[in-house]
Each structure stands twice: as C-alpha cells, then as structure tokens.
Amino acid sequence: MDALIEAAGRALAAGDPLGALNRIALREDAPALALRGIALARLGDLSLGRERLRDAARAFGSKEAAARARCIVAEAEIALVSRDLGWSARALGGARDTLETHGDLVNASHARHLEARHLLLRGRLDEADAILADIDTAPLPPALRAAHELVVAGIATRRLKTGRVHAALARAENAARAAGIPALMAEVETASRILRTTAARRITRDDACPLLLEDVEALLASRALVVDACRHVVRHADSVVSLTRRPVLFALVRALGESWPDDVPRETLIKRAFRTRYVDETHRARLRVEIGRLRTALRSLASVSATHRGFSLAACEAREVVVLAPPDDTPHADVMALLADGEAWSSSALALALGVSQRTAQRSLDALAAANKVQAYGRGRARRWMTGAIPGFTTTLLLPGPLPSG
C-alpha cells in the first residue's frame, strides 16, 4: 500500500472524507476508486459513491477477493443508508465469509452489523439479535463498537426495554467519543433523544396524557387491561389478543376502552366502527353481530355487556382499562414513522419495511404529499421521499415489529 492510499484510509477512519479525497481524487487505480466511493458516499453523493465502489470491485477482480469483498460491504452500507432494502443479502453474506476466511474480522463484523441493521428496519428483531450475538466487540475499533451499541439500542427500543436502551446508548457514547468522529457522536445523540420525547398517549375517560418510552414500558407491565392502538392488540400481563386483521372489532374495543367504566351509546359505536353518519336498523343488527364476535375474541381478558343505551367493557382481572394511542393518530402515521429518520426512502423500500404492497405505500405517500407532510425528488426508480420536518415525538410504537409479550 502506498503512502497516499494509507493516508486517505486514515482520513476516512477519522471521519474526514474531504481529506481523503484531497489525496486520491485524481487516481484511477482500484484502491483509490474504493476510497473515493466511500468518501463520496459520506459526503452525501450516494449514487456516485456506489458507482465508484462497483468500478473498484471490478478492478480488483477475483484475484484480490478480500479487497473486492470490502467493496461489496461498503456498497451494502450505501444501499442501507439510501434505504434500498432490496439489495442482495446473499452477496453481503458471501463477502462476510470471504473476509472471515482472509482474517479481516473487523470488516466481517461490519458486514454483520449491516445485516442486523437491515433486519431491524424490517422489524425482524429476533434475527437481528441472533446476528449481534455472534459478534465479539472486544477487538473492534471504537467506531464499530459505537455502531454495535446503536443497533443493540435500536432493538431494545422496539422491545420497550428502556433499561437496556440507556445502557447501550451510554456505551455507544463512550465509544463514539473514543473514536472522535463528530457525525457518530451526533448519531448517538439523535438516538438518545428518543428517550426524551413523547412515545404515546394514555387515554382514559377523564383525560389523555403523553407518555415517554419508559412510561409505556411501565404501563404494559402494570395490571391494567391495555387497548393498544399502536399495535391493534388488547393485552393484560402476558396475555395478548391481536385484532390487527379485524379493524371493526378493534374500533369497537377502543371506543369502549376510552369510555370505561361507562357505557357507550349504540349510535356512537356504529359511527366509529362502521364510519357512517346515518344509523338505521341494518347497522344496529350488524353491531349486535360484531359485538358477539368481540365477546368471543376477548373472552379470556374482558366481557362486553349490554346496557340500556349501549354497551360497556369490563375487565376480568385487571384493575383498570387504558387505551394506549400513538402520539400521532392521523392516517398514514406508520409511513411517517419510517420517514422520520431523515433518510430518503423509495416507495418499494417503504412497502418492504411495512409489509404492504408497493401500491398501498404509494397511495399513502400521495396522500401525505397532498397534505404537504412529505416531499419527493427524482423520477422513476430514482424517486425518493422525505419528510419536511422531524416530528416532536418518537415514532417507535408505529414501526414494524411486535411489542413485547411480557
């Protein structure tokens, strides 16, 4: 390795992409192309950085397998940052195996972190956890240790384990300071901000109050019967009844939960569950059918009783009934939750992350764009979407992935 390549590599490791470019911007050999691609990506030109890395991988060829594998890992990182969730996990896995074979355990660990981050975005927490468990952080440089702890914190956040989140973020902050990279320290601070902003609302008959993540964790661990409007489930202790695929039943139980212990008039239930302004006998008959289905679904947790004017909810064992609602209850809040990370997303990536069709994701984006909540740039396959402003609440409970069962 010549002196300029070595100096450019040190500059990149220290978080100075401009310093790296100053040394190798005019060179066309494979190592210089690889470093240029990484530097350009860190400066925000992701597409050009990706092209340079592909050029470098071709220039290295099969004879320099380890160097080519490093280019594949760097390209996978750019794909992740640009929210291209359709990139080849098989190619990244092959590059990781090649690096481990050649003894480059640091870059192999980096590849594993990229796999875990990809799975985290998709809400596949158990798989991400399994990958992290195979990583030995002791020999890693501070920057990679900080990245590791950020992924650990992300998984713990989705699972509402705030104690683990605090511990992981403290370790990440220490590692970021040791690395001395301002962008990394800013990323840790951004992750820490989630713990200080509103995560949900607690709705009862008398009031609605904002909750932090640790408050949500405490509520789910309490003896209350929680009607969870973030995940569309009803839960008490370790028992969970999912109504995700039964929106009418969930609309009914949420209305009953918000009025507990009082009853709810039949007309109110019909309007909320069936989304109609007018009530006739067919609606009343349908309400009786849906209430029967709701009784069956909730029989282990609660009962639904008829009253003179409507219906009321009574918990079997819980002391109280509470509705846990998202901080933002407007339509398409799940899309806004993903866009709130500040990155540019394609509609296909949003569809993958949310587990819906691309057409469904596109309809949500069009509706949000009409309301001036998101903006798009680029055309065709290069079209990307971003939110105009970061909301004043954490969107953790709107992201894909199940809440803890206990």
N, C-alpha and C positions, 0 to 999 in steps of 0.2 A: 504494500500500500504506500503510495507516495505521500509527500508531506501535505499537499493541498487537500487531497481526499481525507486524510486523517484530521486536518484542521476543520474541514467542513463538517465531518461527523461529530467532532467535539462541539461545534457551534450548535448543531441541531440538538444534541443531547442536553445542552444548556438552555434550550428554548430560544435560540437566536437564528431563525430561518434566513433573515436578511444577511447575516454574517456568513452563513453557509453559501448562499447564492453568490456573494461577492467573490468567493474563492473558486467556484466551479461553473459559473453561468455560461461560459463560452466553450466548455468542453463537451464532447460528444461520446466519450467512452462510457462503457456500461456502468461503472461505479458512480461516475458523475451524473449520468442520467437518473440513476436511482435516487441519489441525494437531492437532485433538482426536483424530482417528483414529490418527495416528502416535503421539501421546503416550500414549494408552490402550494401544496395542499394546506400546510399550516398557515400560509398567508391568505387562504380563502379561495384560491383558484383550484377547486377540486377536480374539475374535468380535465384541465391541462396537466395537473399533477398525476392524475390517473393515466393519462396518455404517456407521460414520460416514464412512469413505472412499467408500463407494458413494453415500451421500447427497451427499457433496461433488461427486463426479463428475457426478451427475445435475443438481446445482445449477449447476455450471459450464456444462454443455451443450456443444453443438457450436461455439458462438461463441468459446469460450475453450479451444481444442484443446490447447494446451500444458499448461494447468493441469489439465485432465481427464486428460491422459496421465500427469502426475506422480502423480495419484491411483491410476491403474492400476498404475504401477510400485510404489507403496507397498503396494497391496493384494497384488501378487505377492510382495513381500517377506514380508508376513504369512503368505501361503499357504506359502511356503518354510519359515519358522520353525515353523509348525504342521504341517509335513510333509504338506501337501496337494499331492501330486505330480501330481494330475490337473488342476491349473489350466491355463488356456489359454496355451500358449506363443505362439500366434498373436496373442493380444491384447497380450501383452508386447512382441512384436516390432513390432506396429503402433504402440504407444506410444513405443517407442525411435525408430522412424523419424520420428514426429511431433516428438519432442524435438530430434532432429538437424536437422530442417527449420527449426525455430524457433531454432536456435543454442544450445539448452541442452545443451551437450556433457557437463556434469558429470552431470546426471541420466540422460542417454543412456548414459554409461559405467556408471552404477549399474545400469541395466537389463541391460547386457551381463554385468555381474558376477553378477546374479541368474540369468541364463540359464546361465552357466558353473557356478554352484553347483548348480543343478538337475541338470545333466548329470553333475557329479561324484558326486552322490548316487546316480545311476543307474548309475555305473561307466562312462560313455561319455567316457573320458579324452581321446581324440583330438579329439572335437568341442568339449569344454571348452577344450582347448589352443588350438584354432583361433579361438575367440571371444576369448580373452585376448590373442592375438597382434594383434588389431585395435584394442586399447585403448592409447592414449597416456597414460601415467601422469603425465607431467611437469606438465600443468596441473591435475591433480586435487588436491583438498584432502587433508590428511593422513589423515583418517578413511577416505576412499575408497582411498588408497594402501595403507593397512594392510589393508583388505578384499581388495584385489587380491592382495597378497602372501600372504594366508592361503589364497586359492584356489590360487595357484601352489604353495604348500607342500603343500596337500591333494593336488594331482595328483602332485607329486613323491613324496609319501609312498606313494601307491598304487603308483607305479612303482619304489619302493625306490631312489630316488636321494637318499640321505641328505645328500650334499654340497649339492645344490640346496635341500633342506629347511632345512638350517641357514642358508644364505644368505638364503632368502626370509623365514624367521622373524626373522632379525636386522633385515632391512629393515622387516618388519611392526612389530617392537618400537619401532624408531626413529620410525616414522610414528605409532604409537599414542601414544607419549609426546608427540610434537609436537601431536597432536590434544587431548591432555589429558582423554580420556574413560576413566574407570575401567573401565567394562564392556568396552571394546575392549581395554584392556591385560590384563584378566582372560582374555579370549578368546585372546589371543596366548599367554599363559602356559599355558592349558589345551592349546593346540596343541603347545607346546614340550614338555609333559610326555610326549607320545607317544614322544619320542626317548629318554626316561629310564626307560621301563617295558618289561617283557617283551613281546616281539612273537611269539615262537615257542619251540619246544623242538627241540633237536638230539638225536636218538635214535640210538644205536648199540648194538651187542651188549653193551657194558660199562656204559654209563651214559646218562643223559638230563640235558642241561644247558640252562638258559634262555638265550635269545638276545635282544639288542636289535635294532632295525631295521638298524643298521649291520653287525651280525654276520650277519644274514640276507643282506644285500647281498653281503658278502664271501663267504659260503658259496656263493651262486648264481654268483659269479664265479670260484670255485675250479675245480679239475679233478675234483671229486668227482661221482659219479653221485648225484643228489638225487631221492629219492622224496618228492615234495611232497604231503603230506596236507592242506595248506591249499587247494590248487587241484586236487588229484587229477590231477597230471601227473607224469611221470618226465622228468628233464632232465639234460643234460650239455652244458656250454658253450652253444652256440647251438641245439642240437637239443632239441626238446620233443616228447614223446609224450603226448597227452591221453587220460586214461581217465575223464574226467568222467562219461560216459554208460555206463561199464562198471564198476559198483561191485564186482562179483565179482573181476574182474581186478585192480582196484586193491587190494582186500583181500589178495589173494594176494601181490602185489609188495611191499606194505607189510610183511607178515609175513616175507617173505624178506629184505627190506632191514634189518629190525630185528635179524635173526639173522646177517647177513653177517659174516664169510665162512663161518660154519657153515651146515649144512643145517637144514631144519625138518621135523619128522615129518609124515607124511601126515594123521594124525588131527588135529593142530593146525591145519593148513591147512584141512581140511574144516570144523572148528568155527568158524574165523574167517571163512571166505568164505561158507559156507552157513548159518551161525548155527543150528547144530543141536547137540544134546547127544549124539546117538547116531550112530554111524558104521556103515554097512553097505556091501555091495558096490556098490549103486547110487551111493552117494556117492563111492566110490573111482573108479568109471567116469566119473562126472561130473567129478571132479577131473582125471583124465587129459585130458579134452576141454578143460577151462578152461586147464590148463597149456599145452596145444598152442596155444590162442588167445593166451595171454600170450607165448609164444615168438615168435609171428608179429608181435605188436604191438611187442615190444621188440627185434626182430632187429637194428636199427641201433645200439642202445645197450648191450644186455646179452644174455646167454644164460642159460637155465634148464636145469640138468642134474639128472637123476635120481640119487639115491643109494640106499644100501641101505635107509634108513629113511624117506626123503622126497625133498625137492628143495632145490637150492641155487641162489643167484643169483651170476653172475659178470659183472663189467663188461667191456665190450670194450676201452675205452681209459682209463677213469677209474682213479684210484689207489685210491679207496675208495668205499663205498656208505654214504650217510647218509639217514636219514629226517628230514624237516622236518615237525614236527607243530604244530598250533595250540597256543596256551597253554591253551586250554580245549577238551578233546576230547569234551565231553558233547554229547548230542543237542541240536539247535536252536541251536548256537552262532552260526550266521550271523544268526539273528534277534537274539540278544543283542548281536551286534556292532553292529547298527544302533541298537538301543535304548540302547547305552552312551553315545550323545552327549548324553543327558539330556533330549532333547526328547520330546514326546508324539506318538506315531505312531498312525495308523489302520491297520487290517489291510489295507485296499486299498493304502495307501502302501507298506507293507512288501512286499506282493506285487509292486508295480511295481518297487521297488528291487532285489528279489531275483530278479526274472524268473520267478516262480512264480504259480500260481493263488491267488486270494484264499482259497479253501478250504484250500489247503495252509498258507498263512500263519496262518490261524485255528487250524488244528489244532496248529501249533507254539506259538502263544500260549496255547491252552488247556492244553497240557502244561506249559509254563513257569509258568503261573498255578497249576496244581495243585501244583507244586514250590515255590511261594512265591518265584519268581525275578522275576516281573513282576506288575504290578497294573494294573487298568483302572478308568476312571471315565467317566461319561457313559453315554448309552443310544443305541441305534440308530446313525444315521450320525454322531452326535457322540461315539461311544465312542472313547476313546484309550487307548493302552498306554504304560507307562513301566516302567523297571527300578527296583528298590528301592534299589540301591547301585551305584556305579561300580566295576567290577572292577579288580583290581590289575595289569592288563596291558593293552597296546594291542591293539585288535581289527582292526588294519589288514589283516592277511592273511586275515581272514574276510569282508571286504567285497567286494561285486561288482566285477568288473573283472579283466582278466588281469594276471598278473605279467609283468615284462619278459622279452623273449626273449633278451636277451644284454647 
